């Protein structure tokens, strides 16, 4: 899961408009810029790659929760996992190494 984010810079909206390029450089990785405005709600300027990663993790967590909220599906998946583990240990099911899977022809 994603580790903590930091508010790298805290600015007023008028400062942000005047110095967008300089302030946008502060919003890299897990660093955020908080833009405060008296007339509107505060906003964050965030790095796109970081936000995409957070959204991907959220989608994964949501899918996991959906599976876990269905007891029948969870039991079937656990049973399937156990049978695959037994087959691998008994060498009835061949597994491939990462090198074999991604080998170039």
N, CA, C and O of each residue as an XYZ file, in Angstrom:
420
protein
N       0.835     -1.169      0.000
C       0.000      0.000      0.000
C       0.884      1.236      0.000
O       2.028      1.194      0.453
N       0.350      2.326     -0.506
C       1.106      3.560     -0.610
C       1.435      4.116      0.768
O       0.590      4.116      1.664
N       2.658      4.587      0.932
C       3.035      5.181      2.206
C       2.543      6.614      2.280
O       1.965      7.130      1.323
N       2.765      7.240      3.388
C       2.232      8.573      3.661
C       2.680      9.603      2.635
O       3.774      9.527      2.077
N       1.802     10.562      2.409
C       2.116     11.684      1.534
C       2.511     12.872      2.394
O       2.202     12.924      3.584
N       3.193     13.817      1.781
C       3.590     15.024      2.496
C       3.057     16.238      1.761
O       3.089     16.296      0.532
N       2.570     17.201      2.515
C       2.229     18.479      1.909
C       3.535     19.242      1.805
O       4.071     19.725      2.803
N       4.032     19.344      0.601
C       5.336     19.951      0.361
C       5.260     21.467      0.487
O       6.192     22.104      0.979
N       4.169     22.029      0.048
C       4.037     23.475      0.018
C       2.584     23.817      0.270
O       1.682     23.091     -0.149
N       2.360     24.928      0.958
C       1.007     25.403      1.245
C       0.941     26.845      0.748
O       1.677     27.701      1.238
N       0.063     27.122     -0.224
C       0.012     28.461     -0.825
C      -1.428     28.931     -0.938
O      -2.366     28.133     -0.920
N      -1.583     30.252     -1.053
C      -2.898     30.811     -1.332
C      -3.119     30.767     -2.835
O      -2.161     30.736     -3.607
N      -4.380     30.764     -3.252
C      -4.717     30.635     -4.672
C      -4.088     31.745     -5.505
O      -3.638     31.493     -6.623
N      -4.049     32.953     -4.990
C      -3.456     34.046     -5.767
C      -1.964     33.815     -5.981
O      -1.439     34.102     -7.057
N      -1.286     33.303     -4.975
C       0.140     32.975     -5.138
C       0.304     31.865     -6.165
O       1.226     31.892     -6.980
N      -0.597     30.889     -6.121
C      -0.500     29.752     -7.031
C      -0.656     30.203     -8.480
O       0.114     29.795     -9.349
N      -1.650     31.042     -8.734
C      -1.863     31.523    -10.110
C      -0.649     32.296    -10.613
O      -0.281     32.193    -11.783
N      -0.044     33.050     -9.746
C       1.090     33.884    -10.162
C       2.362     33.062    -10.399
O       3.219     33.469    -11.183
N       2.491     31.924     -9.737
C       3.748     31.163     -9.817
C       3.496     29.687    -10.084
O       4.117     28.828     -9.458
N       2.590     29.387    -11.008
C       2.201     27.991    -11.254
C       3.407     27.096    -11.565
O       3.573     26.045    -10.945
N       4.224     27.496    -12.495
C       5.337     26.612    -12.908
C       6.264     26.286    -11.746
O       6.647     25.134    -11.546
N       6.610     27.294    -10.998
C       7.534     27.078     -9.874
C       6.889     26.185     -8.812
O       7.535     25.286     -8.274
N       5.608     26.440     -8.514
C       4.938     25.656     -7.476
C       4.609     24.242     -7.947
O       4.646     23.300     -7.156
N       4.290     24.091     -9.227
C       3.963     22.761     -9.754
C       5.164     21.827     -9.647
O       4.998     20.611     -9.546
N       6.350     22.377     -9.670
C       7.551     21.546     -9.542
C       7.617     20.881     -8.168
O       8.273     19.852     -8.012
N       6.942     21.459     -7.171
C       6.935     20.870     -5.831
C       6.038     19.629     -5.758
O       6.209     18.800     -4.865
N       5.090     19.494     -6.682
C       4.151     18.365     -6.657
C       4.744     17.200     -7.431
O       4.312     16.906     -8.546
N       5.722     16.545     -6.851
C       6.366     15.400     -7.488
C       6.337     14.225     -6.534
O       6.551     14.394     -5.334
N       6.076     13.035     -7.054
C       6.023     11.843     -6.226
C       4.929     11.962     -5.184
O       3.777     12.254     -5.504
N       5.301     11.730     -3.930
C       4.315     11.787     -2.844
C       4.139     13.186     -2.266
O       3.384     13.373     -1.311
N       4.817     14.147     -2.826
C       4.721     15.525     -2.338
C       3.537     16.227     -2.991
O       3.360     16.158     -4.208
N       2.731     16.900     -2.182
C       1.553     17.606     -2.664
C       1.705     19.094     -2.416
O       2.460     19.521     -1.543
N       0.971     19.879     -3.203
C       0.876     21.312     -2.956
C      -0.574     21.579     -2.575
O      -1.487     21.242     -3.328
N      -0.786     22.178     -1.421
C      -2.118     22.532     -0.956
C      -2.402     23.965     -1.374
O      -1.656     24.880     -1.026
N      -3.486     24.158     -2.126
C      -3.871     25.479     -2.610
C      -5.103     25.913     -1.825
O      -6.171     25.311     -1.938
N      -4.939     26.957     -1.038
C      -6.045     27.429     -0.205
C      -6.678     28.663     -0.831
O      -5.995     29.501     -1.421
N      -8.010     28.759     -0.691
C      -8.757     29.861     -1.262
C      -9.891     30.197     -0.311
O     -10.580     29.301      0.178
N     -10.090     31.477     -0.046
C     -11.150     31.859      0.890
C     -12.539     31.608      0.328
O     -13.460     31.314      1.089
N     -12.714     31.716     -0.983
C     -14.045     31.598     -1.581
C     -14.410     30.179     -2.017
O     -15.589     29.880     -2.209
N     -13.447     29.326     -2.171
C     -13.698     27.959     -2.625
C     -13.030     26.981     -1.663
O     -12.240     27.371     -0.803
N     -13.364     25.709     -1.829
C     -12.709     24.677     -1.030
C     -11.240     24.582     -1.427
O     -10.875     24.857     -2.570
N     -10.418     24.194     -0.483
C      -8.991     24.002     -0.762
C      -8.810     22.854     -1.739
O      -9.628     21.936     -1.805
N      -7.737     22.920     -2.487
C      -7.438     21.900     -3.499
C      -5.999     21.438     -3.324
O      -5.166     22.136     -2.746
N      -5.730     20.238     -3.843
C      -4.364     19.724     -3.873
C      -3.884     19.647     -5.309
O      -4.646     19.287     -6.206
N      -2.636     19.982     -5.525
C      -1.968     19.731     -6.785
C      -1.121     18.492     -6.543
O      -0.298     18.471     -5.628
N      -1.319     17.450     -7.363
C      -0.686     16.162     -7.106
C      -0.057     15.631     -8.391
O      -0.547     15.901     -9.487
N       1.005     14.891     -8.252
C       1.692     14.252     -9.367
C       0.784     13.195     -9.995
O       0.226     12.367     -9.275
N       0.624     13.203    -11.303
C      -0.284     12.290    -11.994
C       0.096     10.829    -11.783
O      -0.775     10.005    -11.505
N       1.364     10.496    -11.908
C       1.786      9.097    -11.729
C       1.463      8.610    -10.320
O       1.015      7.478    -10.135
N       1.691      9.467     -9.332
C       1.382      9.097     -7.960
C      -0.112      8.852     -7.795
O      -0.513      7.839     -7.222
N      -0.943      9.773     -8.295
C      -2.393      9.618     -8.170
C      -2.874      8.379     -8.921
O      -3.745      7.663     -8.427
N      -2.322      8.115    -10.102
C      -2.690      6.904    -10.841
C      -2.381      5.657    -10.017
O      -3.177      4.719     -9.993
N      -1.237      5.640     -9.346
C      -0.873      4.513     -8.489
C      -1.834      4.341     -7.327
O      -2.223      3.222     -6.994
N      -2.220      5.462     -6.706
C      -3.172      5.410     -5.596
C      -4.519      4.868     -6.088
O      -5.141      4.042     -5.420
N      -4.961      5.333     -7.251
C      -6.238      4.863     -7.796
C      -6.185      3.374     -8.149
O      -7.163      2.654     -7.944
N      -5.056      2.913     -8.675
C      -4.896      1.475     -8.967
C      -4.978      0.653     -7.686
O      -5.626     -0.393     -7.656
N      -4.322      1.124     -6.633
C      -4.383      0.415     -5.349
C      -5.808      0.395     -4.805
O      -6.253     -0.602     -4.237
N      -6.510      1.496     -4.982
C      -7.894      1.573     -4.521
C      -8.772      0.582     -5.278
O      -9.606     -0.099     -4.681
N      -8.582      0.504     -6.586
C      -9.350     -0.465     -7.388
C      -9.053     -1.890     -6.937
O      -9.967     -2.707     -6.820
N      -7.784     -2.195     -6.684
C      -7.406     -3.525     -6.214
C      -8.016     -3.847     -4.863
O      -8.494     -4.958     -4.635
N      -7.995     -2.868     -3.968
C      -8.583     -3.073     -2.638
C     -10.085     -3.281     -2.746
O     -10.649     -4.130     -2.055
N     -10.729     -2.515     -3.604
C     -12.176     -2.665     -3.794
C     -12.509     -4.056     -4.348
O     -13.456     -4.694     -3.888
N     -11.738     -4.524     -5.327
C     -11.977     -5.857     -5.900
C     -11.772     -6.936     -4.833
O     -12.544     -7.892     -4.757
N     -10.736     -6.780     -4.015
C     -10.486     -7.740     -2.947
C     -11.639     -7.764     -1.957
O     -12.077     -8.834     -1.534
N     -12.128     -6.595     -1.589
C     -13.262     -6.518     -0.651
C     -14.523     -7.137     -1.244
O     -15.294     -7.780     -0.532
N     -14.735     -6.947     -2.537
C     -15.903     -7.557     -3.183
C     -15.817     -9.076     -3.121
O     -16.816     -9.748     -2.863
N     -14.633     -9.613     -3.356
C     -14.455    -11.068     -3.294
C     -14.655    -11.557     -1.865
O     -15.357    -12.541     -1.631
N     -14.036    -10.866     -0.913
C     -14.126    -11.294      0.480
C     -15.527    -11.124      1.060
O     -15.880    -11.795      2.030
N     -16.321    -10.244      0.482
C     -17.683    -10.049      0.985
C     -18.630    -11.150      0.504
O     -19.758    -11.254      0.986
N     -18.178    -11.961     -0.436
C     -18.974    -13.088     -0.923
C     -18.371    -14.371     -0.344
O     -17.396    -14.888     -0.888
N     -18.936    -14.892      0.754
C     -18.336    -16.047      1.427
C     -18.205    -17.273      0.519
O     -17.212    -17.996      0.607
N     -19.176    -17.516     -0.339
C     -19.100    -18.689     -1.225
C     -17.932    -18.558     -2.200
O     -17.179    -19.510     -2.404
N     -17.786    -17.380     -2.799
C     -16.687    -17.169     -3.739
C     -15.343    -17.274     -3.026
O     -14.404    -17.868     -3.556
N     -15.248    -16.706     -1.837
C     -14.009    -16.780     -1.068
C     -13.641    -18.226     -0.774
O     -12.485    -18.615     -0.946
N     -14.602    -19.026     -0.335
C     -14.338    -20.444     -0.050
C     -13.902    -21.193     -1.302
O     -12.988    -22.016     -1.243
N     -14.547    -20.916     -2.439
C     -14.170    -21.590     -3.688
C     -12.746    -21.218     -4.082
O     -11.972    -22.081     -4.497
N     -12.391    -19.937     -3.956
C     -11.045    -19.513     -4.319
C      -9.993    -20.104     -3.386
O      -8.915    -20.491     -3.836
N     -10.295    -20.176     -2.091
C      -9.353    -20.785     -1.148
C      -9.178    -22.273     -1.434
O      -8.064    -22.790     -1.359
N     -10.262    -22.959     -1.757
C     -10.179    -24.386     -2.082
C      -9.381    -24.593     -3.366
O      -8.565    -25.511     -3.452
N      -9.614    -23.748     -4.354
C      -8.865    -23.845     -5.605
C      -7.384    -23.606     -5.359
O      -6.539    -24.325     -5.892
N      -7.066    -22.590     -4.545
C      -5.667    -22.319     -4.219
C      -5.008    -23.492     -3.518
O      -3.854    -23.818     -3.796
N      -5.737    -24.126     -2.609
C      -5.185    -25.281     -1.890
C      -4.944    -26.437     -2.847
O      -3.931    -27.129     -2.741
N      -5.870    -26.656     -3.785
C      -5.676    -27.773     -4.726
C      -4.509    -27.498     -5.674
O      -3.789    -28.425     -6.045
N      -4.314    -26.255     -6.066
C      -3.167    -25.907     -6.914
C      -1.879    -26.115     -6.132
O      -0.910    -26.659     -6.663
N      -1.860    -25.685     -4.870
C      -0.667    -25.894     -4.031
C      -0.327    -27.373     -3.915
O       0.838    -27.756     -4.030
N      -1.345    -28.210     -3.685
C      -1.102    -29.666     -3.582
C      -0.564    -30.218     -4.895
O       0.358    -31.034     -4.885
N      -1.115    -29.793     -6.016
C      -0.669    -30.281     -7.325
C       0.774    -29.866     -7.603
O       1.541    -30.640     -8.176
N       1.142    -28.668     -7.207
C       2.519    -28.206     -7.417
C       3.470    -29.014     -6.547
O       4.521    -29.454     -7.012
N       3.098    -29.212     -5.268
C       3.960    -29.992     -4.377
C       4.109    -31.437     -4.856
O       5.177    -32.028     -4.702
N       3.052    -32.010     -5.433
C       3.104    -33.388     -5.925
C       3.707    -33.471     -7.322
O       3.810    -34.553     -7.901
N       4.105    -32.323     -7.855
C       4.714    -32.227     -9.196
C       3.771    -32.686    -10.304
O       4.220    -33.115    -11.367
N       2.483    -32.597    -10.059
C       1.504    -32.885    -11.115
C       1.239    -31.639    -11.956
O       0.678    -31.720    -13.048
N       1.648    -30.500    -11.433
C       1.447    -29.231    -12.120
C       2.799    -28.558    -12.235
O       3.456    -28.280    -11.231
N       3.209    -28.297    -13.470
C       4.521    -27.691    -13.678
C       4.410    -26.182    -13.543
O       3.494    -25.568    -14.090
N       5.330    -25.596    -12.824
C       5.407    -24.150    -12.735
C       6.620    -23.673    -13.522
O       7.584    -24.418    -13.700
N       6.571    -22.459    -13.982
C       7.640    -21.893    -14.792
C       8.333    -20.775    -14.024
O       7.706    -20.048    -13.253
N       9.628    -20.653    -14.247
C      10.366    -19.568    -13.635
C      10.086    -18.271    -14.397
O       9.569    -18.303    -15.513
N      10.428    -17.137    -13.792
C      10.240    -15.863    -14.470
C      11.072    -15.815    -15.749
O      10.625    -15.274    -16.761
N      12.269    -16.372    -15.706
C      13.139    -16.384    -16.895
C      12.482    -17.171    -18.018
O      12.535    -16.761    -19.178
N      11.853    -18.317    -17.676
C      11.185    -19.128    -18.699
C       9.978    -18.391    -19.284
O       9.747    -18.426    -20.493
N       9.226    -17.736    -18.435
C       8.026    -17.049    -18.894
C       8.378    -15.880    -19.799
O       7.718    -15.654    -20.813
N       9.416    -15.135    -19.435
C       9.736    -13.924    -20.184
C      10.927    -14.086    -21.113
O      11.489    -13.092    -21.574
N      11.321    -15.324    -21.397
C      12.453    -15.573    -22.304
C      12.091    -15.122    -23.717
O      10.960    -15.278    -24.177
N      13.072    -14.571    -24.369
C      12.852    -14.149    -25.762
C      13.151    -15.328    -26.682
O      14.117    -16.063    -26.475
N      12.329    -15.492    -27.676
C      12.562    -16.634    -28.607
C      13.780    -16.441    -29.461
O      14.102    -17.301    -30.280
